[in-house]
Amino acid sequence: MNRITTLFNIQYPIIQGGMIWNSGYKLASAVSNAGGLGLIGAGSMYPDVLREHIQKCKKATDKPFGVNVPMLYPNIEEIMQIIVEEGVKIVFTSAGNPKTWTSFLKENGITVVHVVSSSKFALKAQEAGVDAVVAEGFEAGGHNGREETTTLTLIPMVKENISIPLIAAGGIATGRGMLAAMILGADGIQMGSRFAASVESSAHENFKQTIIDTKEGDTLVTLKELAPVRLIKNKFFNDLQELYAKCPTTEEIKALLGRARAKRGMFEGDLVEGELEIGQIAGLIHDIKPVKEIIDTVMQEFELAKTEVFTL
C-alpha cells in the first residue's frame, strides 16, 4: 500500500489518463477491474453521453473509477451536477483553476485530483484543497503545459513544493518508467498513450495502428497560440506548419483548425485531416493489448526493475 493506492482504494498505483475520444466506460472499467484506477474522459462527451458512460461503468465494475473533467468544458455546471447525481466518488480536473470546483466536489464527498504542468500550479492546487495532483511532463500527448518542463525535472521539483500525494504523467508506459517516476518522488503514475493502444480503448482502429507505427520524433507540440497540443505529424499537421510559415493571425489558425478535428482523427479514424494526439512514448508502444495484460506487464517490469536497481 502507498498514498495513492490508499487514497483511491486500488491495488496498483496506476491511473489511466482521461483522454478525449479514447476513454469511454469500457476502458475505464477494464483498468479498474485490472487493479488500477480507470477514468472516463468527459472532455469528448455531451452531458447525457457522460451520464450513460457513468451508468455503464458502474455496471461493468464494482471497483473505484473516476471522471476526468477539463474545466474549459462549455457545459461544466451540468457535467458536475451529473457527477454528483450519479454518485461518482473521484474526479480529476484539468485545464482551469482548481479553486473553481474543488470545494463543491469535496462538499459532495468526492476525492479531487488536479492536473498541473508546473510547481506553481501544483501549489495552487494544494492550496485549493485537492487531495492529490498529477504533474504532467512535456512528453505527454494531447494538451500540454506552456512551460515545456519534462517529466524527469518536473516530478522532483513538484515533490519539493507540495505535501499531498503526487502522480507522475508524461512519457510513462513501462514498469521501468513507473519505477523511475517513483524514485523521483511520485506516489503513483498516470498512463495515457499506452492505454490508448489497448483493446478496450474507444479510439478508432486506424488511430490505434498509427500509435504503434509512430516512431521517435514523429510527434510535436503545436497550436501554442490556442492551447499547446502534441500531435502525430500528418497532412493536417503539415498544413499547420505551412500556415505558420506565413505568420498567421490567431483567427487564421482557428479557421484552419475548424471544429471536431480530434474526433475526426482519433474517433473516426481520419489519419489525413484529423488531429492525432499521442505522447512521445508512442515510440515504445509496439502492440495493441487488452488492458489487464498491459497492467500485469507493467507491474511485472516494475518489480523486476526494482530488484535490479536495488541490488546494484
N, C-alpha and C positions, 0 to 999 in steps of 0.2 A: 504493500500500500504506500502511496505517496500523496502529496497535497492535491493532485489533480484527480486521481482515482477516488480519493475520499470525497472531494468536492462534488463530483458527479455520480458517485456510487457506481463506478465502472471497473472492469477487470484490468484493462491496459490503459496507460496514459496516451492514447492515440485518438485524436479528434479528426473527423472528416470535415474538410472545408465546405462551407455552404455556397457552392459555386452556382452561378446562374446557368440554366439550361442543362446542368449535369446532375443536380442534387434533388431529385424527387424522393417520394416516400420509399421507393424500392431500394435506393442506395442508402438512405438514412437508416432504414430498419435493418438492412443487411449488416451495416457497420456496427450498429448497437447489438445485434444478435451475435456478432463475432467477438464482442468484448470491448469495443471502442465506444466512442460517442458519435452517433450519426446526427447530421444537421440537415434539415430541409432548407433549401435555398429560396427564400421568399422573394429575392430580387427579380425573378423572372415570372412571378405568379400574380395574377389578379387575386383580389381578396377571396372570392368564392373558390378559386382553384386552390389557394393555400389551405382553406378550411378542409377541403376534400382530401388533400395530401396529409394533413394532420390526422384526420379521422382514419384514413387508410393505414397510416404509420402506427397508430395505436392498436389497430387490429393485427398488424404484421409483427409487432414486437411487444414484449412485456418489460423490456429494458428501458433505461432512460434514453431520451433523444431530445434534440432541441431544434430551434428555428434560427436561421441567420437572417437578420433584417438590416439591409442598407438603409440608413436613415434619410437618404435623399428621396426615398420612395414617395410618390405623389399621394398614395392612399394610406399614409403611415398611421393615422388615427384609427382607421378601420382595421388595419393589419394588427395593431396592438390589442384592439378590442377582441378580435377573433382569437388571438393567442391566449388571452385571459379566459375567454368563454370556453375554449377547448381544453383548458387545464394544462397547457404546456408549462413545464417546470424549468426549462433552461432556454435562455435567449442570448445569442451572440449579436451585438450591434456593431455596425461599421459605417464609415463614410458620413460622419457627423459628430456633433458634440454629445458626449456621453451623459452630460447633465440633463439633457432634454427628456430622456425617458427612463433613466435608471431608477429614480425614486418611485415612479408609477409602477414599474415592474417589480421592484423589491416589496412594495406595499401589497402586491398581489402574490407574494410568496415565491417569486421567480428568481432563480440564480442568474446573474447578469455578467456577461463577459464582453469586453470591448476590444476591437481590433485596432492596433496602432502601428505606426511605422517609425516612431522616434521615442526617445526617453521623455521628451517634453510632454507628448500626448499620453504616454503611459502614466506619468504623474498626474495629469489632469483626470484621467480615467479613475485612478486610485482615489483622488480627492472627491470625485463624483459618487464614490461608494460602490463601484463594481466589485465583483467577487474575484475576478482574475482578468488578465489581459493576454491577448495574442499579439506578440511582437512579430511582424511580418517583414522579412527582408526583401530587398530589391529583386532577388531572383524569382520571386513569385509570379505566377501567371495572373491575368486579369488586371483589375485596378490596383494601382501601386502607389507607394509613397513618393512625394516630390523630393525627399532628401537623398534618395539613391543610396541609402545605407544598406550594406549587405548583412545577411543573417549572422555571419561569423563575428562581425563587430557589433551588431545591434543587440544581440542577446546579452552579452556581458554588461553592456552599457545600461540597458534597461534594468537588469538584475541589480546593478549598483544603486539604482534610484528608487526601487519600489520594494514593498514588503509582502504584497499579495502574490498568489501563485502566478507563474509565468509560463505561457505556452509559446513555443517557437514555431514559426512558419516561414516558408520560402526556401525552396531548394532541398526539401527533405522527402525522400521516397524509399529509403532503405533503413535497415536496422543500424547500420554504421552511422548514417546521418542522424538517426534518433539519438544514439549514444553521444555523438559529438555535440548535439544541441544541449543534451542534459549535463554533459561535463562543463559546458559554458555557462550553465546556471538555470536552464529551463527545467520546469517540473513535468512537462509533457510536450507533445508535438501536435501540430496540425498539418495534415497532408491533403492537398487538393489534386494536383496533376495525377498522382498515382491512382487515386480513386476515380478520376475522370476516365481513365483507361481500364475500367472494370466492367464486368458483365452487367452489373446492376445499374450502372450509370445511365441516366436518361438521355445522354448525348447521342447524336446520330452515329451510326457505324462508320460512316465516311470520316467523321472527325476523330473517332477512336483510332482508326487505322493511321490517320495523319499524325497523331501523337506518337505512335510507335515509329513512324518514318522520320520524325523530327530529330535532327542531329544537333550537336553543339554549334552554337552560333546562328541557328535558324529562327530564333525569336529576338524581338527587340521592343523596347518601350517606345511608344509614340503617343500622339494626341495630348501632349503635355499642356497645351493651352486650354483644353476642356477638362479632362481627367486622365492622368497618365495610365496607360494600359499596355501590358505586354502581350504582343501578338506574334503568331507564326507569319513569316513572310510569304505572302501570296499576291495575286493580282491586286486585290483591294489595298494591301499594304504598299505595293509598288506605286499604285495610283496616288496614294497619300504622299509618298516621297517626291513624286513628280510635282504635286501641288506645292509642297513645301519649298521646292526649288524656286518657285515664283513669289516667295514671301507673301503668302495669302493672309487675308483677314480672318478673324475667328468665324465670321459669318460664312466665308467661303469653305472653311474646313467643315463647319456644321452641315453645309449643303452637300458636300461630298459624302459625309458620314451618313446622312439621312436617318431613317428610323429602322429599328429591328435588325441591324447588321449582325449582332451577336446571335440572335435567334436563327438567322439565315445560315450562319456558319456552323454553329455548334449543335443546334437542334434539328435543323432541316438539311444539313449536310452539304451546303453550297461552299465548296472549297475554293472557288474562284472569287466570288463577290462578297462572301461572308467574312465576319470578324472571327478569327480563330484564336481564342485566349488560352494560353498554356504557359507553364513555368519553364525556366531554363533546364530544370531537372528532367524534362521530357527526353533528353539525350540519353538518359539512363533507364528509360522505360522501354522494354522490348516485347511486351506481350499484354494481351487483354485477359485478365484472370478474374475468377469470382472473388468477391470481397473477402470471404473467410480465408481463402488461400493467400491473399495479399497480406492480411494482418498476421496470419500464422508465420509466414515467411519473414516479415519484418521483425517479429518478436524472436524468432529463432536466430536471425542475424544479429539482433541486439544482444542476446545472451552470449552468443559466440564471441562477438567483438569485445564485450565486457571482459570475458575470460582472457582474451588475447592482450587487451590493453593493460589489465591489472596484474598480468604475470610478467610484464616487461621488466 
